[in-house]
Amino acid sequence: MTCHNGMRNYNAALCKQTTADSAMDVVQNRVSPQLVWTTESEKRFGDALLDDVDDLAEDEMDILESARAGDLKQMQEIVKRIPDVNINVYDSHNESCLYIAIRHHNELMVQYLLERPTVQLHDALLVAIQSNNIRIVERLLDHQKRSEKTVTIPKPRSEFPSHLSPLMLAAIEENAPIVRLLLIRGHRIYLPEKDVGKYRYNYTNCIREGGLQLALAMLDGYRAISSPTYLCISSANPISTAFDLSYEMKMRANIDLVFKDEYTQLSDRSAKFASDFLAMCQTSDEVWLLLKNDGAHESSSPETIVPCLQKAIQLRQKKFVVHPYNQLAMQQLWTRFHPELMLMSSPRLLLFLLLRVILFPFVHSSYIFFSKAKCFNLWSSPIFKFTADIFYYVLFLALLLVATVTSSDRLDNGAPAMVLIWMFVCGYTWEIVTDLHKGHVMKWTLYNALTNACFLVSLFASLLDQCAGHPRESLAGHCPILVAEAFFAVGVTLSFGRIFYFAQLISAIGPLLHAVSHVATVMMLSLCVVMVILLAFATGMSGLYGYYEDTESTDSAGNVLTQPDSFLNWPSAFGSLFWSLFTSVDPSNANIVLSDSCDASNCTKIEHRLTEGTGHLLYGSFHVVILFVWAFASIAAAVNMFKSYSHYAEEEWKFFRSSIWYHYYATATFLRPPFNLVPSVASIRHIFHWCAVKMRVQGPQEVARCSFQFCCYVENRKEEKKKETNSLACRVLVKQLVNRYLNGIKARETC
């Protein structure tokens, strides 16, 4: 990968101005410059170039010419004739004899110049790296090591940024041999904010000077460490490192808004590298060995079989997760113990699952007492867990429907349907708690938590009912039973929304639902703008009409007119404006009614036309603004978002489906709600086994562990040795994949 979007080009020799070429002709031909400058700025630039030319002595120009011509003998004669000649002189292109020899790949001349005691390297190593000549780089590194105590004269001008190190440039240029050489020689890449003590530039001055140097140093540092070549050579686990870098740069893009596009591109490049690295596998065994690498995720569960995949899902590495190799592996996990399901058509698969649905209650009840029976392995497939979830949830919705249809004047917690409903609610609540404890947090997890919170509030409020026996007409507004009924109604409504959670796994509906949800997000952002407009107009109109409360007037027919209460206070003004968005608008709501001014003889009708006109203007302006801001802007944004998102809907859906598959494989228990409320014999046996190992009753091959995330578990030393063997095999595989990846880059460069 030799091209990177957004990367600065550090090759200053690629761009040569016409004025610089003219000045160069002056140096080579030794003639007086006769140039005509068209603008004042060009004249100043040319004068500066000519001043540099005039400052060069004749012997300095001769030695520069010999370097350009590659004539080592002429250079040796000049040095022999004039021993104190300045070999570090720079021409108008800011190049010394050493730079010119390096760019021309003249190794003999480079070696001769390095043998001179007065030679100054300056940026010679960077120039050699840019020229892609590893032999010259080795000689320069050897010379640097020999002359570490030599005093270096500062260079007046530099083509490279001051923060750019040799390893950074080699990584950015994707030069694998030089990157490997520099790493062997002890070179490292340090980021300013992460390694302040090791960073060789003044961190405080960077911030005091406006942060430009620091920002560029950070950006170039991330460009270097996210380079595919650098990841392959420097990391023992390139995929895991790419995951971390992609997530870190994505977070940094949200912080550093100035370089947001650059960091986003670098994050996408790291994500793409992980996917391309996986594509280097040639067999299913290699894919599984790479996915089972324990070093991929330090916080993975001791029972996790695919930690690399778990980390990819948690860090939302979509390109890696939706890769065909990965999808094939996940299908094998999804249909575990039943590989024949992958070859079934959709109708046949549906029939296969429906015939087993009626057995789920019996199977789960039996598992509580006979959890060690081998026959339950066939029922522990993730696809069976998911099917059981659908079956029990449909049963839960049916109970909600029955409880709603057959309800009396208030909630009856003693009814059989309500007892089963509360059992389901407790089971789902316990599942949410365990998911949050294990770190499995999704949008639907929060949605389910909100739904169950409504049911739990309804349950507690109904248990605190102090209005039992009172007729509904006499209930106070704060009666607990009314609170229970309100939260129960909200919970029932949200429960039916979870149907979309299961529907998203259907290939015909899933991508569409993801696209709709993305458009809904844009609509919610537009609604925030609408709320600001509502707040502004409601405040203004309530302040205008609040003075006319309780005013009455009589029309010519003798009818009594009262001031409309639409805008008399802030709540009524906000509500009137909000509901007017969805109903027909009544302009009379903005009229002002004044009490008649009557004396002893007659009554005079007074009108506040200015106030009423202002109210009508505000009322009409509100609907015009809403029409343009909400109707047009929101719909246009949603349509554009839908069009752009449709290209990624398939990828988003596959990632969501993969996360669900892995959840049912790795974290979902065999017993589905509400059976998960009952501890199985296996769970009780596990507790006693852990206590026995903790008290050293068992042999030394087992160790009792305990952590906040994974609670209590037992480590088997035999399993640890097996993991070490797999880790060794994985390291060998990573080396092979690195060679394949780098050879592929080299092959593409030579084409």
C-alpha positions in Angstrom: 0.0 0.0 0.0 2.0 2.9 -1.2 -0.7 5.5 -1.5 -2.6 6.9 1.5 -5.4 9.5 1.3 -4.8 12.6 3.3 -1.1 11.9 3.7 1.3 14.8 3.2 4.0 14.3 0.6 7.4 14.6 2.2 9.3 14.4 -1.1 10.2 18.0 -1.6 12.1 17.3 -4.7 8.9 16.5 -6.6 7.9 20.1 -6.9 10.3 22.6 -8.6 9.4 26.1 -9.4 10.4 27.7 -12.7 12.2 30.4 -10.9 14.3 27.8 -9.0 15.2 26.1 -12.3 16.3 29.5 -13.7 18.5 30.1 -10.7 20.0 26.6 -11.1 21.0 27.5 -14.6 22.8 30.5 -13.3 24.8 28.3 -10.9 25.7 25.7 -13.6 26.6 28.2 -16.3 28.2 30.9 -14.1 26.5 33.7 -15.9 24.9 36.8 -14.6 21.2 36.4 -14.1 19.1 38.3 -16.5 15.6 37.5 -15.2 12.4 39.5 -15.5 10.0 39.1 -12.5 6.3 39.7 -13.1 5.3 40.4 -9.5 6.9 41.8 -6.5 6.6 38.5 -4.6 8.4 36.6 -7.4 11.1 39.3 -7.4 11.8 38.8 -3.7 11.8 35.0 -4.2 14.2 35.2 -7.0 16.5 37.7 -5.2 16.6 35.2 -2.3 17.7 32.4 -4.6 20.3 34.5 -6.3 21.7 35.6 -2.9 22.2 31.9 -2.1 23.9 31.4 -5.5 26.2 34.4 -5.0 27.2 33.2 -1.5 28.6 30.0 -3.0 32.4 30.0 -3.7 33.7 28.6 -6.9 35.1 25.5 -5.3 31.7 24.8 -3.6 29.9 25.1 -6.9 32.4 22.7 -8.4 31.9 20.1 -5.8 28.1 20.4 -6.1 28.5 19.9 -9.9 30.6 16.8 -9.4 28.0 15.4 -7.0 25.2 16.0 -9.5 27.3 14.4 -12.3 28.1 11.5 -10.1 31.8 12.1 -10.8 33.6 10.7 -7.7 37.1 11.3 -9.2 36.4 15.0 -9.8 35.2 15.3 -6.2 38.3 13.6 -4.9 40.5 15.9 -7.0 38.7 19.0 -5.6 39.0 17.8 -2.0 42.7 16.9 -2.6 43.4 20.3 -4.2 41.4 22.2 -1.5 41.4 20.2 1.7 39.3 22.6 3.6 36.5 22.8 1.0 33.0 22.9 2.5 31.4 19.6 1.5 28.3 20.4 3.6 27.4 23.3 1.3 23.7 23.5 0.2 22.5 24.6 -3.3 19.4 26.5 -4.1 17.3 23.3 -3.9 18.5 22.9 -0.3 20.5 19.8 -1.1 24.1 19.0 -0.1 26.6 16.8 -1.8 25.5 13.9 0.5 21.8 14.5 -0.3 22.5 14.5 -4.0 24.6 11.3 -3.9 21.9 9.6 -1.9 19.1 10.6 -4.2 21.2 9.4 -7.2 21.9 6.1 -5.3 25.7 6.7 -5.7 26.9 4.4 -2.9 30.6 4.9 -3.6 30.2 8.7 -3.3 28.1 8.3 -0.1 30.8 6.1 1.4 33.5 8.6 0.4 31.6 11.5 1.9 30.9 9.6 5.1 34.6 9.1 5.5 35.2 12.8 5.6 35.6 14.0 9.2 33.6 17.2 8.6 30.6 15.7 7.0 27.2 16.6 8.5 24.3 14.2 8.1 21.4 16.4 9.1 18.4 14.9 7.3 20.5 12.4 5.2 18.9 9.4 6.9 15.5 10.7 6.0 16.5 11.3 2.4 17.9 7.8 2.2 14.7 6.3 3.5 12.7 8.4 1.1 15.0 7.2 -1.8 14.3 3.6 -0.7 18.0 2.5 -0.6 18.5 0.1 2.4 22.3 -0.2 1.8 22.8 3.5 2.2 20.5 3.6 5.2 22.7 0.9 6.8 25.8 2.9 6.2 24.2 6.1 7.6 23.1 4.2 10.7 26.6 2.8 11.2 28.1 6.2 10.7 25.6 7.7 13.3 26.6 5.1 15.8 30.3 5.8 15.3 29.9 9.6 15.5 27.4 9.9 18.3 29.7 12.4 20.1 30.3 14.5 17.0 29.0 18.1 17.3 26.3 18.6 14.7 25.9 22.1 13.1 22.2 23.0 12.9 20.8 23.0 9.4 19.4 26.4 8.3 16.4 24.9 6.5 14.8 21.5 6.5 12.5 19.8 4.1 11.1 17.5 6.7 9.0 18.4 9.8 11.1 18.5 13.0 9.0 15.8 14.6 9.5 13.3 11.8 11.7 10.4 12.9 13.3 7.9 10.5 11.1 5.1 11.6 8.0 7.2 11.2 9.0 8.1 7.6 9.8 4.5 6.7 6.4 3.4 8.1 4.5 6.1 6.3 6.4 5.2 3.0 5.5 1.5 3.6 9.1 0.4 3.3 9.1 -3.0 5.0 12.9 -3.7 4.8 13.9 -0.3 6.3 11.2 -0.5 9.0 12.5 -3.9 10.0 16.1 -2.6 10.0 15.2 0.4 12.1 13.3 -1.7 14.7 16.3 -4.0 15.0 18.6 -1.0 15.5 16.4 0.1 18.4 14.3 2.9 16.8 10.8 3.4 18.2 7.8 5.6 17.6 6.6 7.7 20.5 3.4 9.8 20.4 3.7 13.2 22.2 0.6 12.9 24.4 1.3 9.2 25.3 5.1 9.3 25.8 5.8 12.8 27.0 9.0 11.7 28.8 10.3 9.9 25.8 9.3 12.4 23.2 12.3 14.4 22.1 10.5 17.7 21.6 9.3 20.2 24.1 5.7 19.2 24.9 5.0 22.4 26.9 6.2 24.7 24.1 4.1 22.9 21.6 1.0 23.7 23.6 2.1 27.3 24.3 2.8 27.9 20.6 -0.8 27.1 19.6 -0.5 23.3 19.4 0.2 23.1 15.6 3.4 21.2 16.1 1.8 18.9 18.6 -1.2 18.3 16.4 0.9 17.5 13.4 3.2 15.3 15.4 0.3 13.3 16.7 -1.2 13.0 13.3 2.0 11.8 11.7 2.6 9.5 14.7 -0.8 7.8 14.1 -0.1 7.6 10.4 3.1 5.7 11.1 1.9 3.3 13.8 -1.3 2.5 11.8 0.8 1.7 8.7 0.0 -1.9 7.6 3.7 -2.5 7.1 4.6 -1.3 10.6 1.8 -3.3 12.1 2.9 -6.5 10.4 6.5 -6.1 11.5 6.3 -4.5 14.9 3.2 -6.3 16.4 3.0 -9.9 17.6 -0.7 -9.7 17.0 -1.4 -7.3 14.1 -5.2 -7.9 14.1 -5.6 -7.0 17.8 -3.3 -4.0 17.4 -5.3 -2.8 14.4 -8.5 -3.1 16.4 -7.1 -0.9 19.2 -5.7 1.7 16.8 -8.9 1.8 14.7 -11.0 2.4 17.9 -8.5 4.8 19.4 -8.4 7.0 16.2 -12.2 6.9 15.9 -12.4 8.3 19.4 -9.7 10.8 18.7 -11.6 12.0 15.6 -14.4 13.0 17.9 -12.0 15.0 20.0 -9.7 16.6 17.4 -12.4 18.1 15.1 -9.8 20.0 13.1 -8.2 16.8 11.8 -11.4 14.7 12.1 -11.4 13.6 8.4 -7.7 12.5 8.6 -8.2 10.5 11.8 -11.4 8.9 10.4 -9.5 7.8 7.2 -6.7 6.4 9.4 -9.3 4.5 11.5 -10.9 3.0 8.4 -7.4 2.1 7.1 -6.6 0.1 10.2 -10.0 -1.6 10.1 -9.4 -2.5 6.4 -6.0 -3.9 7.3 -7.5 -6.3 9.8 -9.9 -7.5 7.2 -7.2 -7.9 4.5 -4.9 -9.7 7.0 -7.7 -12.2 7.7 -8.0 -12.7 3.9 -4.4 -14.1 3.9 -5.7 -17.3 5.5 -6.0 -20.2 3.1 -7.9 -22.8 5.1 -10.6 -22.9 7.7 -8.1 -24.2 10.3 -6.0 -21.1 9.8 -9.1 -18.9 10.3 -10.1 -20.6 13.5 -6.5 -20.6 14.8 -6.4 -16.8 14.2 -9.8 -16.2 15.7 -8.9 -18.2 18.8 -5.8 -16.3 19.6 -5.9 -15.6 23.3 -3.7 -12.5 23.0 -6.4 -10.8 21.0 -8.5 -9.8 24.0 -7.0 -9.4 27.5 -10.4 -9.0 29.2 -12.0 -12.0 27.5 -13.8 -14.6 29.6 -11.9 -17.7 30.6 -14.6 -19.6 28.8 -14.4 -17.6 25.6 -13.4 -19.7 22.7 -13.2 -16.9 20.1 -11.7 -13.9 21.8 -10.6 -12.2 18.6 -14.1 -12.2 17.4 -15.4 -11.0 20.7 -13.0 -8.0 20.6 -14.0 -7.2 17.0 -17.7 -7.0 18.0 -17.1 -5.0 21.1 -14.9 -2.4 19.3 -17.4 -2.4 16.3 -14.9 -3.6 13.7 -17.5 -4.0 11.0 -15.3 -4.7 8.1 -13.6 -7.6 9.9 -16.8 -9.1 11.3 -18.6 -9.1 8.0 -15.7 -10.6 6.1 -16.8 -13.7 4.2 -14.2 -15.9 6.1 -15.6 -14.6 9.4 -19.2 -15.0 8.4 -18.6 -18.6 7.4 -16.9 -19.3 10.8 -19.9 -17.6 12.6 -22.4 -19.7 10.7 -20.6 -22.8 12.0 -21.0 -21.3 15.6 -24.6 -20.5 15.0 -25.5 -24.0 13.9 -23.2 -25.7 16.4 -23.9 -29.5 16.7 -26.2 -29.2 13.7 -24.1 -28.4 10.6 -26.8 -29.8 8.3 -28.9 -26.7 9.1 -26.5 -24.6 6.9 -27.6 -26.5 3.9 -31.4 -26.3 4.5 -33.7 -24.0 2.6 -35.6 -21.4 4.6 -39.0 -23.2 4.5 -37.4 -26.5 5.5 -35.4 -24.8 8.3 -38.5 -23.1 9.6 -40.4 -26.4 9.7 -37.4 -28.1 11.4 -37.5 -25.5 14.2 -41.3 -25.5 14.6 -41.4 -29.2 15.2 -39.0 -28.7 18.2 -40.6 -25.6 19.6 -43.2 -27.6 21.6 -40.4 -29.5 23.3 -38.6 -26.5 24.7 -40.6 -26.3 28.1 -40.0 -30.0 28.7 -36.3 -29.8 27.7 -35.6 -26.8 29.9 -37.4 -28.3 32.9 -35.4 -31.5 32.5 -32.1 -29.5 32.2 -32.6 -28.1 35.7 -32.2 -31.6 37.2 -30.1 -33.4 34.6 -27.8 -30.7 33.2 -24.9 -33.1 32.8 -26.8 -35.4 30.3 -25.1 -35.4 26.9 -28.4 -35.2 25.1 -28.6 -31.6 26.0 -25.6 -30.7 23.9 -27.8 -31.0 20.8 -30.1 -28.4 22.3 -27.4 -26.0 23.3 -26.9 -24.7 19.8 -27.2 -20.9 19.5 -29.9 -21.2 16.9 -32.0 -23.3 19.4 -31.4 -20.7 22.1 -32.7 -18.0 19.7 -35.7 -20.1 18.7 -36.5 -20.7 22.4 -36.3 -16.9 23.0 -38.8 -16.2 20.2 -41.2 -19.0 21.5 -41.2 -17.7 25.1 -41.5 -14.1 24.1 -44.5 -14.8 21.9 -46.0 -16.6 24.9 -45.2 -13.5 27.0 -46.9 -11.2 24.6 -50.0 -13.5 24.5 -50.2 -13.3 28.3 -50.0 -9.5 28.1 -52.8 -9.5 25.6 -54.9 -11.8 27.8 -54.3 -9.7 30.9 -55.3 -6.5 29.0 -58.4 -8.0 27.5 -59.7 -9.7 30.6 -58.8 -7.0 33.1 -61.3 -5.7 35.6 -61.4 -2.2 37.0 -57.8 -2.5 38.1 -54.6 -4.6 38.0 -55.0 -8.0 39.7 -51.6 -9.4 40.6 -53.3 -12.6 41.8 -54.6 -13.6 38.4 -52.9 -16.5 36.8 -51.9 -14.5 33.7 -50.4 -11.7 35.9 -48.4 -14.2 37.9 -46.9 -15.7 34.8 -46.2 -12.1 33.4 -44.3 -11.2 36.6 -42.3 -14.4 36.3 -41.3 -13.5 32.8 -40.5 -9.9 33.8 -38.2 -11.2 36.6 -36.5 -13.6 34.2 -35.9 -10.9 31.6 -34.6 -8.6 34.3 -32.1 -11.2 35.6 -30.9 -11.8 32.0 -30.4 -8.0 31.5 -28.4 -7.9 34.7 -26.1 -10.8 33.7 -25.6 -9.3 30.2 -24.6 -5.9 31.7 -22.3 -7.7 34.1 -20.6 -9.6 31.3 -20.2 -6.4 29.3 -22.7 -7.3 26.6 -24.3 -3.9 26.0 -26.4 -3.2 22.9 -29.0 -0.7 22.0 -31.6 -3.4 22.5 -30.2 -4.2 25.9 -31.0 -0.7 27.0 -34.4 -0.9 25.3 -35.2 -4.1 27.2 -33.9 -2.5 30.5 -36.4 0.4 30.0 -39.2 -2.0 29.2 -38.6 -4.1 32.3 -38.1 -1.0 34.5 -41.7 0.1 33.6 -43.0 -3.3 34.6 -41.1 -3.4 37.8 -42.3 0.1 38.8 -45.9 -1.0 38.0 -45.4 -4.1 40.2 -44.0 -2.2 43.2 -46.7 0.5 42.9 -49.5 -2.1 42.7 -48.1 -3.8 45.9 -48.2 -0.4 47.7 -51.8 0.2 46.7 -53.5 2.0 49.6 -56.8 2.5 47.7 -58.0 -1.1 47.7 -61.7 -1.3 48.0 -62.4 2.2 46.8 -64.4 2.8 43.7 -62.4 4.2 40.7 -64.4 7.5 40.8 -63.1 8.3 44.3 -59.4 7.5 43.7 -57.0 10.3 44.2 -54.7 11.4 41.4 -51.6 10.2 43.2 -53.0 6.8 44.0 -50.4 4.0 43.5 -52.7 1.9 41.4 -53.0 4.7 38.9 -49.2 4.9 38.7 -49.1 1.1 38.3 -51.6 1.1 35.5 -49.7 4.0 33.7 -46.3 2.2 33.8 -47.9 -1.1 32.9 -49.4 0.4 29.8 -46.1 1.9 28.8 -44.4 -1.4 29.4 -46.9 -3.3 27.3 -46.4 -0.9 24.4 -42.6 -1.2 24.5 -42.8 -5.0 24.8 -44.4 -5.3 21.4 -41.6 -3.1 19.9 -39.1 -5.9 20.7 -40.6 -7.9 17.9 -38.3 -5.8 15.6 -35.3 -7.2 17.5 -36.1 -10.7 16.3 -37.2 -9.5 12.8 -33.8 -7.9 12.2 -32.3 -11.3 11.7 -34.4 -11.9 8.7 -32.4 -11.1 5.6 -35.4 -9.6 3.7 -36.3 -7.2 6.6 -33.1 -6.6 8.5 -31.3 -4.2 6.1 -34.5 -2.2 5.7 -35.0 -1.8 9.4 -31.4 -0.7 9.9 -31.9 1.9 7.2 -35.1 3.1 8.7 -33.5 3.4 12.2 -30.7 5.5 10.7 -33.3 7.8 9.1 -35.2 8.0 12.4 -32.0 9.2 14.0 -31.8 12.1 11.6 -35.4 12.9 12.2 -34.8 13.0 15.9 -32.0 15.5 15.4 -34.4 17.6 13.3 -36.9 17.4 16.1 -34.4 19.0 18.4 -34.4 22.1 16.1 -38.2 22.0 16.1 -38.2 22.0 19.9 -36.0 25.1 20.0 -38.4 26.9 17.7 -41.4 25.8 19.8 -39.7 27.1 22.9 -39.0 30.4 21.3 -42.5 31.1 20.0 -44.3 29.6 23.0 -42.3 32.0 25.3 -43.0 35.0 23.1 -46.7 34.4 22.6 -47.4 33.5 26.2 -45.8 36.8 27.2 -48.0 38.6 24.7 -51.4 37.0 25.6 -50.9 36.5 29.3 -52.3 39.9 30.1 -55.7 39.1 28.7 -56.7 36.3 31.0 -60.4 36.3 32.1 -61.4 39.0 29.6 -64.9 38.8 28.1 -66.8 40.7 25.4 -70.3 40.6 23.9 -70.8 40.6 20.1 -73.6 42.2 18.2 -75.8 39.2 18.6 -75.5 39.2 22.3 -73.2 36.2 22.5 -70.5 36.3 25.2 -67.0 35.9 23.9 -64.1 34.9 26.1 -60.4 35.1 25.5 -59.1 31.7 24.0 -56.8 30.0 26.5 -54.4 28.7 23.8 -51.7 31.2 24.7 -52.6 32.6 28.1 -49.6 30.8 29.8 -46.5 29.0 28.8 -47.7 25.4 29.1 -50.9 26.1 27.1 -48.9 28.0 24.5 -46.4 25.2 24.1 -49.1 22.6 23.9 -51.2 24.6 21.4 -48.2 25.2 19.1 -47.1 21.5 19.3 -50.5 20.0 18.5 -51.1 22.5 15.8 -48.3 20.7 13.9 -50.6 17.7 13.5 -54.0 19.2 13.2 -55.7 22.0 11.3 -54.8 25.5 12.3 -57.5 27.8 13.8 -56.4 31.4 13.3 -59.0 32.6 15.8 -56.8 31.2 18.6 -54.7 34.3 18.1 -57.5 36.8 18.5 -57.7 39.1 21.5 -60.9 39.6 23.4 -61.3 42.8 25.5 -64.0 43.6 28.0 -66.3 46.4 26.8 -65.7 49.9 28.2 -69.1 51.0 29.4 -70.2 54.3 31.0 -73.7 55.4 32.2 -75.0 55.9 28.6 -73.4 53.4 26.3 -70.6 50.8 25.9 -67.6 51.3 23.7 -65.8 48.3 22.0 -62.0 48.7 22.3 -59.6 46.8 20.0 -55.8 46.3 20.5 -55.0 45.9 16.8 -51.2 46.2 17.3 -51.1 43.4 19.9 -53.5 41.2 17.9 -51.6 41.8 14.7 -48.3 40.9 16.4 -49.9 37.7 17.7 -51.2 36.7 14.3 -47.8 37.5 12.8 -46.0 35.3 15.3 -48.6 32.5 14.9 -48.2 32.5 11.1 -44.5 32.9 11.2 -44.2 29.8 13.4 -46.0 27.6 10.9 -44.0 29.0 8.0 -40.7 28.4 9.8 -41.8 24.9 10.8 -42.8 24.2 7.3 -39.4 25.0 5.9 -37.2 23.8 8.8 -39.0 20.6 9.7 -41.0 19.5 6.6 -38.5 20.3 3.9 -35.1 20.2 5.7 -35.9 17.1 7.8 -37.4 15.1 4.9 -34.5 16.2 2.6 -31.9 15.1 5.2 -33.7 11.8 5.7 -33.9 11.0 2.0 -30.2 11.9 1.5 -29.3 9.9 4.5 -31.3 6.9 3.3 -29.7 7.0 -0.1 -26.1 7.2 1.3 -26.9 4.6 4.0 -28.4 2.1 1.6 -24.9 1.3 0.4 -23.9 0.2 3.9 -27.2 -1.3 5.0 -26.0 -4.8 4.2 -22.8 -4.4 6.1 -24.7 -2.9 9.1 -27.2 -5.7 9.1 -24.5 -8.4 8.9 -22.6 -6.9 11.8 -25.8 -6.7 13.9 -26.6 -10.3 13.0 -23.1 -11.4 13.9 -23.3 -9.7 17.3 -26.6 -11.5 18.0 -25.1 -14.8 16.8 -22.1 -14.4 19.1 -24.2 -13.3 22.0 -26.3 -16.5 21.9 -23.1 -18.5 21.5 -20.9 -17.0 24.1 -23.0 -15.2 26.8 -26.6 -16.6 26.5 -27.3 -19.3 29.0 -29.0 -22.6 28.1 -32.0 -21.8 30.3 -34.0 -19.0 28.7 -36.4 -16.8 30.7 -38.3 -17.5 32.8 -36.5 -20.8 33.5 -33.3 -18.9 34.2 -34.7 -17.9 37.6 -34.3 -21.5 38.8 -30.7 -22.6 39.7 -29.8 -25.8 37.9 -28.0 -28.7 39.5 -24.9 -27.8 37.4 -24.8 -24.3 38.9 -25.0 -25.6 42.4 -22.3 -28.2 41.7 -20.1 -25.5 40.2 -20.4 -23.5 43.4 -19.4 -26.4 45.6 -16.6 -27.3 43.2 -15.2 -23.8 43.3 -15.3 -23.8 47.1 -13.5 -27.1 47.2 -10.7 -25.9 44.9 -10.4 -22.7 46.9 -9.9 -24.8 50.0 -7.3 -27.0 48.2 -9.4 -30.1 48.6 -8.9 -30.8 44.9 -5.6 -31.6 43.2 -3.1 -28.9 42.2 -4.2 -29.0 38.5 -7.0 -26.6 39.3 -7.0 -23.0 40.6 -10.0 -21.1 41.8 -10.2 -17.6 40.4 -12.6 -14.8 41.0 -13.1 -11.4 39.2 -15.8 -8.8 39.1 -16.6 -9.4 35.4 -16.5 -13.2 35.4 -17.4 -13.9 39.0 -16.1 -17.3 40.3 -14.5 -19.8 37.9 -11.9 -22.6 38.0 -8.8 -22.7 35.8 -7.5 -26.0 34.7 -3.7 -26.1 34.3 -4.0 -28.7 31.6 -6.2 -26.3 29.6 -3.6 -23.6 30.2 -0.9 -25.8 28.7 -3.2 -26.5 25.8 -3.7 -22.7 25.3 0.1 -22.2 25.4 0.4 -24.8 22.6 -2.2 -23.1 20.6 -0.6 -19.7 21.2 2.7 -21.0 19.9 1.0 -22.3 16.8 -0.8 -19.0 16.3 2.5 -17.1 16.5 3.8 -19.3 13.7 0.7 -18.7 11.7 0.9 -14.9 12.2 4.5 -14.9 10.8 3.3 -16.8 7.8 0.4 -14.4 7.2 2.8 -11.5 7.6 5.0 -12.8 4.9 2.0 -13.4 2.6 0.7 -9.9 3.2 4.1 -8.2 2.7 4.8 -10.3 -0.4 1.4 -9.3 -1.8 2.3 -5.6 -1.3 5.6 -6.2 -3.0 3.9 -8.0 -5.9 1.4 -5.2 -6.4 4.2 -2.6 -6.4 6.1 -4.5 -9.1 3.0 -4.8 -11.4 
